[in-house]
C-alpha cells in the first residue's frame, strides 16, 4: 500500500521541504512522528495531504469519553481546522493510544467511523485510518494486528536519524549544558541578586537589572554561544515574575515597542497590587476574567493563537535558540517561566510534542507554577495557532504529483463511508 511522498519540514512553519518517500503503511506511521517533531503521545493525529505530499500533522487529545456527542464535536473541530489548509485534498487519520490493541480497536471504532464520514462527506480523500496501540497497530479496515516492530524497523526511521539536524532541536530537548558556563552563570546570579557586580579586577560595584526589553533585544542579535555568563544571568533574572512571559512573547512577535507598552502595564499592575495588598498575578487573572472575550486584545489574541499576524519565523527561531541556551545553563528553580516561553515558541512553530515536553519540565521544576498551567491550557484548547492553519499547503510542497488523492485506498474509504451513511 503506497502513500506517496512525505515532505518533512524540520521547523514546522515554512522551511524548504526534505522529501522522503513512504512506500508502505508502516513507512507512513514511522514518518508521522518526524513530521510532528517528536514521538506522538496518545491522541488523534491527522496528516494533511496536498496531492501526494504531506508537510504537516495536526494533533488532538483523545476524547475523555466515547459518547457520540463528544466524538461528533471532536470530528467537527478537526474538520474545521483541516479545512483552513489551502490545497489540502486528503488526509490520513491515526489514533494513538497506550491501551492494549484489542481494547483500543473496539473502543475507538466509532471515533474512526465518525471522522471518516466527516472528512469524506466534506470532499476529502482519506488515505487510511489507523490505530497504533500499546502492543500492535492496524488499519481500521483490515483490523489485523501488526507488530510495532514493523514501524520501528521501517527504513524511514534510519533515514531520518541519519539526516543532519539543522539549527537547534525542536523536539523539546535542550542544548547540552556546559558545566563551567553553568557555574559562572550561577555565580553571576548570586551577585546580581545581591545588587552588585564584580569586575575583572575583583572590585564590587552596585548593580541594578537593566531594562528587560533591552536585555532580550541584545541577546537576539547574537549567537547563543557568544552570550556571556553575566548576560545569561540577566536574561534569566528577567524571566522570574508575573508579566515577564507576556512581555517576552510580545517582543519576539510584535517587536520591542509593543513589548514596552505591555511592560508598562505590568509595572502599573504591580504598583496597584502592592497598594491593595494582593499578589500581581491574582490581580492580572481577575482582570482577564473580567474582560472575558470582550475588546480588541491584540496581545491576548497573539498569546492564545486566535488572531493577529503570523510571527516572523526567523525571529522566533533566534529567540528559541537564545532562550534554549539560557534555560540549559539556568538553575532548575529559575527555569519555569523560561520553559513556558520556550514551550509557547514550539507551539507557535507547530511543534506541540516539544511544547508538552517543556511544560512537563516546568511542572517538575515548580509543581505550583501558575503560568505553566495557563500555557498548558492554551496549547490544549487551541491545538494549532491560526497562523499555521491559514496557509496553503501547496506553498510548502512542490507541484509534482496528482492534484487530488484518488488512489485505491482513498476510493475504498469513500465507498465505505457512503455505505455507512445510507
Phi, psi and omega in degrees: 000111182267139179244017175080220189239136178253136179253112182273124177249101188299332183265345177085351182250279184219038177293160168292137188285147167262121187270123178228130183269131175254118185262337183229170176298320178300322176298315180301313182291331176288331185276332186302318176299329177294319179291328183277350178090012178160177181305140181269118178285175176309131183161186177255129177242131179237116176272125182264130182253139167243102189067235181262010185240144178231112182266356188206161177230131176259134182244151176212140178299154174295153179296147177289329175228170178252029176286141186304316181301320179292321179295321178296319180295318179296316180299318179297319180296314181294319178298320179298319180290315180295326182295340178283346182276106179298139177086353180283120181239357179202162179220161165238135186245128181229130173260119177257133179210154176262015177274160177299154186305308185297322179292313184296317183299317179289318186294322189254011179296316180295321176301314179299318181295319180294316178298315180301311181298317181301311186288320179293317179299327180281358176098007179272142167287149177241110182294331181170156173236129190226157175233125176245107184256187185292331186228025177165171179218162178199165164272134182301332178295320188268319175067009175275135182286129173248149180286142179298340179297336178297324177286314182298326184270003179302137178299341179292329176299315180291319181298320182290320181290336180277343180288134181294137176285139177251134178072206183268150183298143182242027180256011181093357177276157181257157176299160178295136180280132172271109186303320181295318179293321179299321178296317181293322177296318180297318178296318179297321178297319178298317180295312184293326177298327181274355176085027175214163178228138180262125180278180184293346179261005178088004179277140180263135182230143177303146185217140169227143185299129180290176178305122184298331179292319177294324179299310182292318183298321178296318181295324182291344180271357184239157171289142183308319182293346181264002179271121184286169183298322179294319179292322176297319178298319177298317180298318179295317180294336180280004181227057183233353189227172178299142180090341181295321180296309180303316181297315183294312181295321177299318180296317180296318189266327185244354176101165185293327181296314178294324178296324179298323177294317179297319182292321177298321178294321178297315180297324178294321178294321178299317180295317180295318180298320179298321180291334181265354182071030181245167172277138180304323182296325178295318180294318181296316181293321179296320179295320179295320179294322180296317180291325183058227179263014185276149172089168179266096184250087184300316181292316178300318177297321178297309185296330179265359177070021185270333186199181176093173182289153176292138177299150176291121187300316182295320179293321176298318180294319178297318180295320178301315181296316183292312182291326176299316180296320179294314180299318183299338183245012180263147172301149184306318183293341181263006188270332194308311183293320176298319178296323176296318178297317178297317179300318179298319180297320176300313179299320180297333179266006179085019182252069184296326179296315178295323178298316179297321179296319180290323177293326175296319178296321178295321179294323178293322181291324180210094184302337181260015185291112185295321182297322179301317179298319181294314182293323176298318179298316181298312185289338175274320181291320178247088189303324182222127178296153189300330184289344175272342179266323182278066181210169181252120181300334181293340176284342181260359179229173172270180188262020176278165179091163183292156180287334177228151180273102184233035179287178185302318182296316181297318181296319181297321181288325175300314181297318181296318181293322179296320180299321182289334182275350181262000000 
